Amino acid sequence: MTGTKDCGCGCGGGCGGAACVALPPEFVRVRYYYGQRLGVLELADQTAYHAGKLAFHNARLHGVGVICGLTAERMPVKPGDPTRMLRVRRGAALDGCGRELIVGVDQCIDVGAWFMRVRGRPEMAAWVPGSTQTLRVAVRYRECPSDPAPAPRDACGCDSGGCEYGRVREGFELVLHVSGGDDGCVAQAPGVAAFVGELRGIGARGTDAAAAIGRRIAALVAADCPDPSDQDDWLCLATIRVTLDAAGDPVDVDQIDNAILERLSLVPTAALQEALIVLAGSAADAGEVTIPLSLGQAGDPPADTPLEPATFDDAFVSVHRFDAGTGWVDVTPPAADIALLTAPPAIQVVFDNGLAGGKPYRLTVDQPRATPVADTLGRPLTPLSLTRSFALVASGGTLTLDPAL
């Protein structure tokens, strides 16, 4: 929706949205009693109370972003044919004020018609014949008054009658922004962006990673309530590439990217709960196993001769878990998590996940006979096929080697 027409009986009207604030001073609801006279003010206050409560909840507990749908795709007449038509799938989102933005049906955009309307603007100077350009698809909340009807004369007014809108339609506005310009797309809160970046940067989980996540969450919870940047911020959905012909007219849209960094998304609570369960399980099934190695001695007094790291290959090491009904399951971690320690001599295997308490494991080091693991004097590690059995028990919320083995 981009505007409304006069209703024909004296009403003006236009589309827009009410301003939002970071934190209202208070919420006041109407208290009803017998004999109370209800007027427009009381009913308007009641409506504003519930709308304000919901918007506050959405903005402060959920944030801003796409909830579902709202992806862009090209609409060819036939498969493989060029097209200037773009379709945005129906979906839902929350804007920075906590307002629910609902696109109930698929929307079509004629990029050619859009270009003819805006081609004379300054930001279109780079759109020269034969070039390819990038557009950004964006959407924002817009509400419009509707259902005009004659209204009785105001007791304090000077006219004999009037017209009022009886409804407010909560809609949306869908636009194309020229890439590189100031499109006003809503930005992710700095604290949230830093937290997401920290999560993405954690390669292997451990006690330090868990502590870092806990500190970041605590910092986010303790942060001040952010002020909304602008009631008219756009939600960026996707980018598209537009190809211009020799005459400078759009002939095709392609390379649609619905995974741009500017596309903010809100994850459903059920998905968050599942992710937390997976993370909790990963923390419990992570750990490391160190298998000491007995070597030949040399020198006076005799001392273990260190291993030669160049003779060790992580491909020699494998780990299997025994599951009833399934048998042996290979849980060997990546090569980067298998290391040869020289002081004291040992093989260390680090697990990001895959371990479970109360189940037997076997760690095997199977060396080739021609080029086995050897110490610095060239003496091979014997036997050439080493096997160590181990099990894990829960201790203080973590898994540790079973002392009984």
MIKOL-795972 format. One record per atom (N, C-alpha, C): x, y, z; residue in one letter. Coordinates in steps of 0.02 Angstrom, whole numbers, padded with zeros to 5 digits, always signed. Each point is the difference from the previous one (the first is absolute). Layout:
REM residues N
XYZA
...
This chain:
REM residues 405
+00042-00059+00000M
-00042+00059+00000M
+00044+00062+00000M
-00016+00049-00041T
+00041+00059-00003T
-00040+00064+00011T
-00065-00003+00008G
-00039+00060+00011G
-00074-00014-00004G
-00040+00049+00018T
-00073-00006-00005T
-00027+00061-00035T
-00059-00008-00028K
-00034+00056-00032K
-00050+00030+00049K
-00018+00062-00013D
-00053+00031+00040D
-00064-00041-00006D
-00036-00007+00054C
-00059-00044-00001C
-00059+00031-00037C
+00005+00063-00019G
-00054+00029-00038G
-00051+00038+00042G
+00009-00001+00065C
-00048+00036+00043C
+00036+00046+00048C
+00060+00022-00020G
+00035+00049+00041G
+00058-00028+00039G
+00012-00066-00003C
+00057-00029+00037C
+00064+00008-00039C
+00052+00016+00034G
+00066-00003-00030G
+00026-00070+00011G
+00063-00006+00016G
+00025-00066+00018G
+00062-00018-00039G
+00042-00039+00031G
+00061-00024-00032G
+00027-00057+00040G
+00051-00033-00028C
+00029-00058+00033C
+00062+00020+00039C
+00013-00037+00050G
+00060+00013+00040G
+00000-00047+00059G
+00036+00019+00052G
+00003-00040+00060G
+00013+00044+00060G
-00027-00017+00056A
+00010+00039+00060A
+00072-00008+00025A
+00026+00054+00029A
+00068-00003+00026A
+00004-00048+00059A
+00059-00031+00007C
+00009-00046+00056C
+00056+00026+00045C
+00000-00022+00062V
+00050+00021+00049V
+00035-00061+00028V
+00058+00012+00029A
+00039-00056+00027A
-00035-00029+00061A
-00022+00042+00045L
-00029-00024+00063L
-00055+00049+00021L
-00063-00021-00001P
-00054+00046+00021P
+00005+00015+00074P
-00020+00060+00021P
+00004+00016+00072P
-00044-00045+00043P
-00056-00022-00028E
-00045-00045+00036E
-00054-00024-00047E
-00035-00053+00020F
-00059-00023-00035F
-00061+00013+00043F
-00052+00028-00030V
-00062+00016+00036V
-00058-00033-00038V
-00039-00040+00036R
-00057-00031-00032R
-00064+00028+00030R
-00053-00006-00038V
-00065+00026+00023V
-00029-00046+00053V
-00026+00030+00053R
-00034-00039+00053R
-00075+00014-00006R
-00038-00053-00013Y
-00072+00007-00011Y
-00038-00006+00066Y
-00056+00035+00003Y
-00044-00004+00059Y
-00072+00012-00023Y
-00047-00020+00040Y
-00072+00008-00016Y
-00017+00075-00006Y
-00037+00016-00052G
-00021+00069-00010G
+00051+00043-00034G
+00056-00028-00018Q
+00053+00039-00032Q
-00022+00021-00070Q
+00016+00061-00018R
-00015+00023-00067R
+00061-00013-00044R
-00010-00041-00051L
+00055-00018-00045L
-00004+00042-00063L
+00054+00032-00015G
+00004+00041-00060G
+00059-00021-00043G
+00013+00040-00050V
+00056-00014-00046V
+00066-00004+00037V
+00011+00043+00048L
+00063+00002+00036L
+00013-00066+00037L
-00051-00025+00035E
+00009-00062+00038E
+00013-00060-00046E
-00037-00004-00054L
+00009-00056-00046L
+00067+00005-00036L
+00021+00061-00017A
+00066+00009-00032A
+00056-00019+00048A
-00007+00018+00064D
+00050-00017+00050D
+00005-00076+00008D
-00057-00033-00001Q
+00000-00073+00008Q
+00036-00033-00059Q
-00014+00024-00060T
+00034-00027-00059T
+00075+00014+00002T
+00019+00061+00019A
+00070+00019+00003A
+00038-00041+00053A
-00034-00016+00055Y
+00032-00039+00053Y
+00021-00069-00026Y
-00046-00035-00032H
+00017-00067-00023H
+00051+00001-00058H
-00008+00049-00045A
+00048+00006-00055A
+00070+00016+00026A
+00003+00045+00049G
+00064+00019+00028G
+00034-00056+00037G
-00039-00039+00038K
+00026-00057+00036K
+00031-00051-00048K
-00037-00015-00054L
+00024-00050-00048L
+00063+00025-00035L
+00000+00063-00021A
+00059+00027-00034A
+00061+00000+00046A
-00010+00018+00063F
+00055+00000+00048F
+00029-00070+00008F
-00045-00049+00007H
+00021-00070+00007H
+00039-00022-00061H
-00025+00014-00060N
+00033-00021-00061N
+00069+00031-00007N
+00004+00065+00012A
+00063+00036-00012A
+00053-00019+00051A
-00019-00008+00063R
+00051-00010+00052R
+00016-00074+00012R
-00047-00045-00014L
+00013-00071+00012L
+00019-00037-00064L
-00022+00024-00057H
+00013-00035-00063H
+00047+00037-00046H
-00005+00067-00003G
+00044+00038-00043G
-00031+00016-00067G
+00043+00011-00049V
-00023+00020-00066V
+00027-00049-00052V
-00042-00017-00049G
+00022-00045-00052G
-00056-00040-00031G
+00018-00039-00049V
-00048-00043-00036V
-00016-00061+00043V
-00064-00015+00006I
-00022-00059+00038I
-00004-00060-00046I
-00029+00008-00058C
-00006-00054-00049C
-00014+00030-00068C
+00017-00038-00052G
-00014+00022-00068G
+00038+00061-00021G
-00032+00042-00042L
+00028+00063-00026L
+00065-00010-00038L
+00002-00052-00041T
+00058-00011-00043T
-00017+00023-00071T
+00051+00021-00037A
-00010+00025-00068A
+00020-00053-00050A
-00035+00000-00058E
+00017-00047-00054E
-00022+00031-00066E
+00033-00022-00055R
-00018+00026-00066R
-00061-00038-00027R
-00036+00033-00044M
-00060-00029-00028M
+00006-00003-00077M
+00033-00052-00026P
+00006-00006-00073P
-00065-00022-00031P
-00011+00022-00062V
-00059-00024-00037V
+00009-00073-00016V
+00060-00020-00021K
+00018-00069-00013K
+00068-00012+00033K
+00014-00062+00020P
+00065-00015+00031P
+00057+00021-00045P
+00047+00038+00027G
+00058+00022-00037G
-00009+00066-00037G
-00062+00024-00007D
-00013+00063-00035D
+00017+00059+00047D
+00023+00056-00029P
+00011+00059+00042P
-00066+00027+00026P
+00002+00035+00055T
-00060+00028+00029T
+00016+00063+00038T
-00048+00045+00002R
+00007+00061+00040R
-00045-00002+00061R
-00034-00056+00010M
-00047-00007+00055M
+00033-00033+00060M
-00012+00028+00058L
+00027-00026+00063L
-00059-00017+00046L
+00005-00056+00034R
-00052-00019+00048R
+00030-00003+00070R
-00036+00028+00048V
+00018-00005+00071V
-00051-00044+00034V
+00022-00054+00028R
-00045-00048+00032R
-00033+00030+00062R
-00060-00022+00013R
-00036+00022+00060R
+00039-00019+00062R
-00010+00037+00054G
+00037-00014+00061G
-00017+00050+00054G
+00040-00001+00052A
-00012+00043+00058A
+00065+00023+00030A
-00002+00057+00034A
+00060+00028+00031A
-00021+00046+00057A
+00049+00020+00040L
-00009+00051+00052L
+00046+00059-00017L
-00027+00061+00004D
+00044+00058-00012D
+00030+00024+00065D
+00039+00054-00004G
+00036+00024+00058G
-00044+00025+00056G
-00063+00015-00014C
-00047+00022+00051C
-00040-00058+00030C
+00013-00061-00023G
-00037-00057+00025G
-00066-00011-00036G
-00011+00035-00055R
-00062-00008-00037R
+00004-00060-00046R
-00055-00037-00003E
-00002-00060-00042E
-00013+00020-00073E
+00046-00021-00043L
-00004+00017-00071L
-00021-00064-00037L
-00061+00000-00026I
-00027-00060-00032I
-00009+00013-00075I
+00031-00043-00040V
-00011+00000-00072V
-00039-00063-00015V
-00065+00006-00007G
-00044-00058-00001G
+00001-00039-00065G
+00018+00032-00056V
+00002-00034-00065V
+00065+00019-00035V
+00020-00042-00049D
+00060+00015-00038D
-00008+00067-00036D
+00056+00037-00004Q
+00000+00066-00032Q
+00044-00002-00063Q
-00023+00033-00053C
+00038+00003-00063C
+00026+00071-00011C
+00062+00006-00023I
+00030+00065-00015I
+00024-00001-00072I
-00022+00048-00039D
+00023+00008-00069D
+00060+00046+00001D
+00060-00029-00006V
+00061+00040+00003V
+00004+00049-00058V
-00026-00019-00058G
+00000+00045-00057G
-00043+00062+00013G
-00059-00010+00027A
-00044+00057+00016A
+00031+00044+00054A
+00032-00032+00050W
+00034+00038+00052W
+00055+00044-00030W
+00038-00028-00048F
+00055+00036-00030F
-00025+00061-00039F
-00054-00008-00037M
-00027+00055-00038M
-00023+00057+00045M
-00021-00015+00060R
-00023+00051+00046R
+00056+00037+00035R
+00058-00033+00010V
+00054+00031+00040V
+00063+00015-00040V
+00001-00013-00065R
+00061+00005-00039R
+00031+00069+00000R
-00038+00052+00013G
+00027+00068-00001G
+00029+00023+00066G
-00003-00042+00051R
+00025+00021+00065R
+00077-00001+00002R
+00031+00041+00043P
+00074+00004+00002P
+00033-00067+00016P
-00030-00041+00042E
+00032-00063+00019E
+00001-00050-00057E
-00034+00016-00056M
-00002-00046-00057M
+00052+00017-00052M
+00047+00045+00015A
+00049+00022-00049A
+00044-00057-00025A
+00013-00050+00042A
+00043-00055-00020A
-00035-00052-00043A
-00066+00006-00008W
-00038-00049-00039W
+00005+00016-00074W
+00056-00018-00029V
+00013+00016-00071V
-00014-00063-00042V
-00013+00009-00065P
-00014-00057-00044P
+00054-00053+00002P
-00021-00064+00001G
+00047-00056+00000G
+00029-00019+00067G
-00018+00035+00052S
+00029-00013+00066S
-00044-00048+00040S
+00027-00025+00055T
-00039-00039+00048T
+00002+00036+00067T
-00057+00005+00032Q
-00006+00037+00062Q
-00032-00044+00054Q
+00008+00022+00062T
-00028-00037+00057T
-00053+00041+00035T
-00056-00032+00014L
-00054+00030+00038L
-00010-00037+00066L
-00026+00035+00048R
-00016-00031+00064R
-00075+00002+00010R
-00029-00057+00017V
-00071-00004+00014V
-00012+00012+00074V
-00046+00044+00017A
-00011+00018+00070A
-00075+00009+00012A
-00019-00007+00063V
-00070+00006+00020V
-00004+00037+00066V
-00055+00035+00013R
-00010+00032+00065R
-00074+00002+00016R
-00014+00012+00063Y
-00069+00003+00025Y
-00032+00065-00022Y
-00062-00004-00024R
-00039+00060-00016R
-00072-00014+00020R
-00033+00048+00030E
-00070-00007+00017E
-00040+00056-00033E
-00061-00017-00020C
-00042+00048-00036C
-00070+00000+00028C
-00031+00059+00008P
-00070+00002+00021P
-00045-00026-00056P
-00054-00032+00017S
-00046-00027-00050S
-00072+00002+00025S
-00046-00023-00041D
-00071-00003+00017D
-00027+00068+00020D
+00002+00050-00045P
-00028+00066+00017P
-00076-00003+00007P
-00025+00041+00045A
-00072+00002+00011A
-00018+00069+00027A
-00062+00021-00012P
-00022+00065+00028P
+00003-00002+00076P
+00021+00056+00029A
+00006+00005+00072A
-00045+00055+00026A
-00031-00010+00058P
-00043+00053+00027P
+00041+00063+00014P
-00036+00054+00002R
+00033+00064+00013R
+00029+00000+00070R
+00061+00026+00005D
+00033+00008+00065D
-00037+00053+00039D
-00016-00016+00063A
-00038+00048+00042A
+00037+00066+00008A
+00067-00003-00005C
+00039+00061+00008C
+00022+00028-00067C
-00023-00030-00055G
+00022+00022-00066G
-00045+00054-00028G
+00021+00026-00057C
-00037+00054-00032C
-00035-00021-00064C
+00013-00062-00022D
-00032-00022-00062D
-00060-00043+00015D
-00035-00019-00052S
-00062-00037+00009S
+00008-00075-00006S
+00057-00024-00014G
+00012-00072-00006G
+00071-00014-00022G
+00015-00062-00011G
+00068-00017-00019G
+00007-00071-00023G
+00062-00022-00005C
+00016-00067-00024C
+00059-00026+00040C
-00002-00063+00019E
+00055-00031+00037E
+00014-00069-00028E
+00062-00021+00008Y
+00018-00069-00018Y
-00014-00045+00060Y
-00033-00055-00013G
-00020-00045+00054G
+00049-00056+00014G
+00051-00009-00042R
+00048-00054+00010R
+00071+00025-00017R
+00049-00037+00024V
+00070+00011-00018V
+00028-00065-00027V
+00021+00001-00062R
+00028-00061-00031R
+00075-00002+00012R
+00023-00053+00032E
+00072-00008+00013E
+00031-00036-00060E
+00037+00036-00040G
+00027-00028-00062G
+00075+00006-00004G
+00024+00009-00061F
+00072+00000-00012F
+00014+00041-00063F
+00064+00017-00009E
+00023+00032-00060E
+00062-00037-00024E
+00000-00020-00064L
+00054-00040-00029L
+00034+00043-00053L
+00066+00005+00004V
+00036+00045-00046V
+00064-00033-00025V
+00030+00032-00051L
+00066-00017-00024L
+00046+00059+00014L
+00057-00014+00031H
+00050+00051+00014H
+00061-00011-00045H
+00028+00054-00025V
+00061-00004-00039V
+00058-00017+00047V
+00038-00052-00015S
+00054-00022+00043S
+00053+00055+00005S
+00026+00009+00060G
+00051+00050+00011G
-00027+00065+00027G
-00065+00010-00006G
-00030+00061+00026G
-00019-00007+00073G
-00026+00054+00028D
-00023-00002+00070D
-00071-00027+00000D
-00006-00067+00006D
-00066-00030-00005D
-00036-00004+00066D
+00032+00020+00055G
-00033+00002+00064G
-00018-00067+00029G
+00034-00053-00021C
-00016-00067+00026C
+00019-00003+00074C
-00043-00030+00039V
+00012-00005+00071V
+00063-00042+00013V
+00040+00022+00047A
+00063-00035+00015A
-00009-00042+00063A
+00040-00052+00004Q
-00002-00042+00060Q
+00031+00037+00058Q
-00028-00010+00060A
+00028+00033+00059A
+00073-00020+00010A
+00045+00047+00017P
+00071-00017+00006P
+00014-00058+00047P
-00035-00002+00057G
+00012-00055+00047G
-00019-00067-00028G
-00057-00003-00035V
-00022-00063-00030V
+00048-00020-00056V
+00022+00048-00041A
+00047-00015-00054A
+00065-00028+00027A
+00025+00028+00054A
+00062-00025+00029A
-00009-00070+00028A
-00058-00013+00030F
-00013-00066+00027F
-00004-00052-00055F
-00035+00017-00054V
-00005-00047-00057V
+00069-00012-00029V
+00041+00052-00007G
+00067-00009-00026G
+00043-00044+00045G
-00010+00007+00066E
+00038-00042+00046E
-00020-00073-00007E
-00064-00013-00007L
-00023-00069-00009L
+00028-00030-00064L
+00000+00039-00054R
+00025-00025-00064R
+00075-00013+00004R
+00036+00036+00043G
+00072-00007+00003G
+00024-00057+00044G
-00045-00033+00036I
+00020-00055+00043I
+00005-00063-00041I
+00061-00023-00011G
+00011-00059-00041G
-00009-00064+00040G
+00030-00004+00058A
-00004-00060+00041A
-00026+00020+00069A
-00049-00036+00024R
-00030+00017+00064R
+00044-00024+00057R
-00002+00037+00054G
+00038-00017+00059G
-00024+00042+00057G
+00034-00005+00057T
-00021+00038+00058T
+00006+00075-00011T
+00053+00021-00036D
+00009+00071-00013D
-00056+00027-00044D
-00020-00040-00051A
-00053+00022-00045A
-00066+00007+00038A
-00016-00048+00043A
-00062+00003+00038A
+00000+00062+00046A
+00056+00015+00031A
+00004+00058+00043A
-00008+00065-00040A
+00030+00002-00060A
-00005+00059-00042A
-00072+00012-00021A
-00036-00053-00018I
-00070+00008-00020I
-00041+00024+00059I
+00013-00027+00060G
-00037+00022+00059G
+00012+00074+00015G
+00063+00023-00007R
+00015+00071+00012R
-00035+00044-00051R
-00001-00022-00063R
-00032+00041-00052R
-00075+00005+00012R
-00032-00055+00019I
-00072+00002+00014I
-00014+00046+00059I
+00041-00004+00052A
-00009+00044+00058A
+00006+00074-00020A
+00047+00015-00044A
+00009+00069-00022A
-00060+00024-00041A
-00028-00044-00041L
-00058+00019-00039L
-00061+00014+00045L
-00009-00043+00049V
-00057+00008+00045V
+00006+00065+00040V
+00061+00019+00018A
+00011+00059+00042A
+00004+00064-00041A
-00004-00003-00066A
+00006+00060-00041A
-00061+00044+00007A
+00009+00065-00015D
-00056+00047+00002D
-00049-00015-00056D
-00063+00021+00010C
-00050-00008-00052C
+00018+00046-00059C
+00010-00027-00059P
+00021+00042-00057P
-00058+00042-00027P
+00016+00060-00023D
-00050+00042-00031D
-00010-00022-00073D
-00063-00003-00023P
-00011-00015-00071P
+00030+00055-00043P
+00035-00019-00053S
+00034+00049-00041S
-00048+00043-00040S
-00053-00031-00026D
-00048+00037-00041D
-00061-00044-00009D
-00059+00031+00002Q
-00061-00039-00008Q
-00006-00026-00071Q
+00037+00028-00048D
-00006-00019-00070D
+00058-00043-00024D
+00036-00031+00046D
+00054-00045-00020D
-00028-00056-00044D
+00040-00019-00050W
-00019-00054-00045W
+00032-00065+00022W
-00035-00054-00013L
+00028-00067+00009L
+00026-00023-00067L
+00066-00009-00006C
+00029-00023-00063C
-00012-00075-00007C
-00022-00021-00059L
-00017-00070-00011L
+00049-00036-00045L
+00022+00032-00054A
+00041-00035-00050A
+00032+00051-00046A
+00049-00023-00039T
+00028+00039-00055T
-00012-00036-00065T
-00008+00038-00054I
-00009-00029-00066I
+00046+00036-00049I
+00019-00034-00054R
+00040+00030-00052R
-00045+00015-00060R
+00007+00061-00026V
-00041+00021-00057V
+00047+00012-00059V
-00016-00030-00058T
+00039+00009-00061T
-00036+00049-00046T
+00037+00050-00024L
-00027+00050-00046L
+00021-00016-00071L
-00044+00011-00049D
+00017-00013-00069D
+00036+00061-00031D
+00011-00003-00066A
+00037+00053-00034A
-00037+00067+00002A
-00066-00003+00010A
-00040+00061+00003A
-00005+00027+00071A
+00027-00037+00048G
-00002+00023+00069G
-00061-00021+00038G
-00037-00050-00026D
-00060-00024+00034D
+00014-00068+00033D
-00030-00013+00059P
+00009-00066+00032P
-00029-00056-00044P
+00040-00053-00008V
-00024-00057-00039V
-00003-00064+00040V
+00034-00002+00058D
-00001-00062+00040D
+00020+00015+00072D
-00028-00039+00046V
+00020+00002+00070V
+00024-00070+00019V
+00056-00005+00034D
+00026-00065+00020D
+00046+00010+00061D
+00035-00054+00018Q
+00046+00000+00058Q
-00034+00030+00062Q
-00057-00029+00017I
-00036+00023+00059I
+00030-00032+00062I
+00018+00042+00048D
+00032-00024+00062D
-00046+00016+00059D
-00029-00052+00029N
-00043+00008+00058N
+00037-00011+00066N
+00066-00006-00004A
+00040-00012+00061A
+00049+00056+00012A
-00018+00062-00018I
+00045+00056+00011I
+00007+00014+00075I
+00056+00031+00019L
+00013+00013+00071L
-00051+00049+00029L
-00027+00044-00043E
-00048+00049+00024E
-00068-00029+00014E
-00013-00061-00022R
-00065-00032+00013R
-00001-00027+00071R
-00034+00034+00044L
-00006-00022+00069L
-00056-00052+00006L
+00013-00052+00038S
-00050-00053+00007S
-00011-00015+00074S
-00061-00019+00016L
-00018-00019+00068L
-00013-00075+00001L
+00033-00035+00046V
-00006-00073+00004V
-00056-00018+00047V
-00046-00045-00020P
-00055-00020+00045P
+00026-00030+00065P
-00039+00007+00053T
+00020-00026+00065T
+00014-00074-00002T
-00040-00038-00037A
+00011-00072-00004A
+00069-00016-00029A
+00021+00038-00051A
+00065-00011-00030A
+00056+00018+00049A
-00010+00054+00039L
+00050+00019+00050L
+00007-00053+00053L
-00057-00028+00022Q
+00003-00052+00050Q
+00037-00061-00026Q
-00012-00018-00062E
+00035-00057-00029E
+00075+00013-00005E
+00018+00062-00019A
+00070+00017-00005A
+00034-00003+00068A
-00034+00023+00053L
+00028-00003+00067L
+00010-00072+00022L
-00047-00044-00017I
+00007-00070+00017I
+00061-00030-00034I
+00009+00018-00064V
+00058-00025-00038V
+00065+00025+00031V
+00000+00067+00018L
+00061+00028+00030L
+00014-00032+00067L
-00053-00012+00039A
+00011-00033+00065A
+00027-00070-00009A
-00026-00035-00049G
+00026-00067-00014G
+00071+00002-00024G
+00016+00050-00042S
+00069+00005-00025S
+00049+00014+00055S
-00022+00041+00050A
+00045+00015+00055A
+00013-00062+00042A
-00051-00044+00004A
+00008-00060+00041A
+00039-00055-00036A
-00002+00000-00067D
+00033-00054-00035D
+00067+00022-00031D
+00027+00056+00026A
+00065+00023-00022A
+00053-00018+00052A
+00062-00002-00020G
+00053-00014+00047G
+00062-00023-00037G
+00049-00027+00037E
+00061-00024-00031E
+00023-00064+00035E
+00034-00042-00038V
+00028-00062+00026V
+00075+00000-00015V
+00039-00012+00051T
+00073-00003-00008T
+00024-00070+00016T
+00033-00032-00049I
+00026-00068+00008I
+00076+00003+00009I
+00026-00014+00061P
+00073+00001+00009P
+00034-00054-00041P
+00063+00014-00020L
+00039-00048-00039L
+00063-00018+00038L
+00016-00065+00004S
+00061-00024+00032S
+00054-00008-00053S
+00056+00033+00010L
+00054-00001-00050L
+00063-00033+00029L
+00045-00016-00046G
+00066-00025+00021G
+00040+00056+00033G
+00046-00020+00042Q
+00040+00049+00036Q
+00072+00000-00025Q
+00033+00056+00011A
+00071+00006-00019A
+00032+00051+00046A
+00069-00001+00002G
+00037+00048+00040G
+00014-00024+00069G
+00034+00042+00038D
+00019-00016+00069D
-00011+00063+00042D
-00047+00000+00045P
-00046-00055+00015P
-00049-00011-00057P
-00030-00060-00006P
-00046-00015-00055P
-00061+00046+00002P
-00020+00022-00058A
-00059+00043-00008A
-00036-00019-00064A
-00067+00012-00002D
-00039-00014-00060D
+00027+00040-00059D
+00007-00033-00055T
+00021+00034-00061T
-00061+00031-00034T
+00002+00063-00016P
-00060+00032-00029P
-00016-00028-00069P
-00064+00004-00018L
-00021-00021-00066L
+00019+00052-00052L
+00008-00024-00062E
+00013+00045-00056E
-00068+00019-00031E
-00023+00063+00008P
-00066+00020-00025P
-00009-00012-00075P
+00054+00004-00038A
-00006-00008-00072A
-00022-00070-00021A
+00006-00048+00046T
-00020-00068-00017T
-00072-00015+00018T
-00034+00049+00031F
-00069-00011+00023F
-00049+00027-00052F
-00051-00039-00015D
-00053+00020-00046D
-00067-00009+00036D
-00040+00053+00002D
-00064-00004+00035D
-00046-00052-00032D
+00014-00020-00062A
-00041-00051-00032A
+00009-00068+00033A
+00054-00008+00041F
+00011-00063+00035F
-00052-00011+00056F
-00032+00055+00023V
-00043-00001+00060V
-00074-00006-00020V
-00036-00043+00033S
-00072-00006-00009S
-00032-00013+00068S
-00062+00025+00008V
-00038-00009+00063V
-00069-00026-00018V
-00021-00053+00036H
-00066-00028-00012H
-00038-00006+00066H
-00066+00010-00004R
-00043-00007+00059R
-00046-00060-00012R
-00012-00039+00053F
-00042-00059-00006F
-00071+00018+00023F
-00049-00009-00046D
-00070+00012+00016D
-00038-00066-00006D
-00039-00016+00051A
-00039-00061-00001A
-00051+00003-00057A
-00002-00052-00041G
-00045-00003-00056G
+00029+00028-00064G
+00053+00039+00006T
+00032+00030-00059T
+00070-00027-00011T
+00034-00012+00056G
+00069-00023-00005G
+00049+00057+00005G
+00057-00007-00032W
+00052+00050+00004W
-00015+00058-00048W
+00002+00061+00027V
-00013+00061-00038V
+00062+00042-00001V
+00021+00021-00058D
+00061+00040-00007D
-00013+00071+00024D
+00035+00023+00052V
-00007+00068+00027V
+00068+00035-00002V
+00043-00019-00047T
+00065+00031-00006T
-00007+00074-00017T
+00030+00045+00039P
-00007+00072-00015P
+00043+00020-00059P
-00006+00062-00024P
+00041+00024-00056P
+00075-00003+00017P
+00040-00002-00053A
+00073-00007+00009A
+00029+00056+00042A
-00030+00060-00004A
+00027+00057+00038A
-00007-00010+00075A
-00044-00047+00021D
-00011-00011+00071D
+00039-00060+00027D
+00045-00027-00040I
+00043-00056+00021I
+00072+00024-00001I
+00034-00007+00058A
+00068+00027+00005A
+00045-00049+00036A
+00064+00005-00016L
+00051-00040+00034L
+00036+00045+00050L
-00002-00019+00064L
+00034+00038+00052L
+00068-00033+00012L
+00051+00041+00012T
+00068-00027+00010T
+00023+00003+00072T
-00029+00043+00041A
+00022+00005+00069A
-00060+00010+00046A
-00022-00054+00034P
+00022-00070-00009P
-00029-00029-00063P
+00029-00055-00026P
-00023-00028-00063P
-00072-00026+00007P
-00043+00021-00046A
-00070-00020+00002A
-00034+00019-00065A
-00056-00032-00014I
-00044+00019-00055I
-00062+00033+00030I
-00015+00060-00022Q
-00057+00037+00026Q
-00054+00006-00054Q
-00061-00018+00018V
-00057+00003-00046V
-00052+00046+00032V
-00018+00054-00035V
-00049+00048+00025V
-00066-00010-00037V
-00055-00004+00039F
-00067-00011-00028F
-00042+00062+00010F
-00028+00027-00055D
-00049+00054+00006D
-00068-00029+00018D
-00014-00061-00022N
-00062-00034+00017N
+00008-00074-00016N
-00051-00039+00013G
+00002-00071-00017G
+00012-00046+00059G
+00018+00027+00058L
+00012-00041+00059L
-00065-00009+00039L
-00004-00054+00037A
-00059-00013+00041A
+00022-00041+00061A
-00030+00014+00057G
+00018-00036+00060G
-00028-00070+00001G
+00037-00045+00034G
-00024-00067+00010G
+00007-00046-00060G
+00035+00020-00053K
+00010-00042-00058K
+00074-00014-00011K
+00017-00061-00023P
+00071-00016-00010P
+00027+00029-00065P
+00064+00020+00002Y
+00035+00028-00058Y
+00064-00039-00011Y
+00024+00002-00063R
+00065-00028-00017R
+00038+00050-00042R
+00059+00016+00022L
+00045+00043-00038L
+00056-00044-00028L
+00008+00002-00065T
+00049-00043-00034T
+00051+00042-00037T
+00064-00017+00007V
+00054+00030-00039V
+00029-00056-00043V
-00014+00003-00064D
+00020-00053-00047D
+00055+00027-00045D
+00063-00017+00015Q
+00057+00027-00037Q
+00020-00045-00058Q
+00024+00028-00056P
+00026-00042-00054P
+00066-00032+00021P
+00011-00061-00021R
+00061-00035+00019R
+00063+00032-00030R
-00008+00028-00061A
+00059+00027-00033A
+00023+00066+00031A
-00047+00042+00021T
+00017+00066+00026T
-00040+00013+00064T
+00015-00035+00054P
-00038+00009+00062P
+00020+00064+00038P
-00039+00016+00050V
+00019+00054+00045V
+00063-00022+00038V
+00050+00044+00002A
+00065-00018+00029A
+00024+00056+00046A
+00047-00019+00044D
+00031+00050+00042D
+00059+00032-00038D
+00034+00046+00032T
+00054+00036-00034T
+00059-00045-00017T
+00002-00061+00027L
+00053-00048-00016L
-00022-00048-00054L
-00061+00008-00027G
-00025-00043-00054G
-00032-00063+00024G
-00010-00008+00066R
-00031-00061+00026R
-00076+00007-00004R
-00034-00049-00031P
-00073+00006-00010P
-00038-00007+00065P
-00058+00032+00000L
-00045-00006+00057L
-00032-00069-00004L
+00006-00039+00053T
-00026-00068-00001T
-00053-00008+00055T
-00051-00042-00014P
-00011-00035-00063P
-00023+00048-00055P
+00004-00022-00063L
-00016+00044-00055L
-00075+00017-00001L
-00041-00042+00028S
-00072+00014+00004S
-00018+00005+00074S
-00009+00063+00023L
-00018+00012+00070L
-00076+00007+00007L
-00027-00029+00052T
-00072+00006+00013T
-00010+00017+00074T
-00038+00052+00012R
-00016+00019+00069R
-00076+00004+00007R
-00028-00033+00050S
-00071+00004+00014S
-00012+00051+00056S
-00054+00037-00006F
-00016+00048+00053F
-00075+00010+00002F
-00023+00028+00056A
-00071+00018+00009A
-00002+00066+00037A
-00057+00031+00000L
-00008+00066+00031L
-00056-00003+00052L
+00009+00039+00053V
-00051+00006+00052V
-00013+00074+00012V
-00061+00016+00021A
-00019+00069+00015A
+00029+00019+00068A
+00032+00059+00002S
+00028+00024+00062S
-00005+00076+00000S
-00042+00027+00044G
-00008+00072+00005G
-00028+00031-00063G
-00042-00036-00036G
-00030+00027-00061G
+00041-00010-00062G
+00059-00031+00005T
+00042-00013-00058T
+00016-00074-00003T
+00026-00022-00058L
+00020-00069-00009L
+00075-00007+00011L
+00019-00050+00041T
+00071-00012+00013T
+00014-00074-00010T
+00064-00017-00007L
+00020-00070-00008L
-00021-00040+00061L
-00027-00059-00013D
-00021-00044+00055D
+00061-00025+00037D
+00008+00015+00064P
+00059-00022+00037P
+00005-00075+00008P
-00055-00036-00014A
+00002-00072+00007A
+00037-00035-00057A
+00013+00036-00056L
+00034-00030-00057L
+00073+00020-00001L
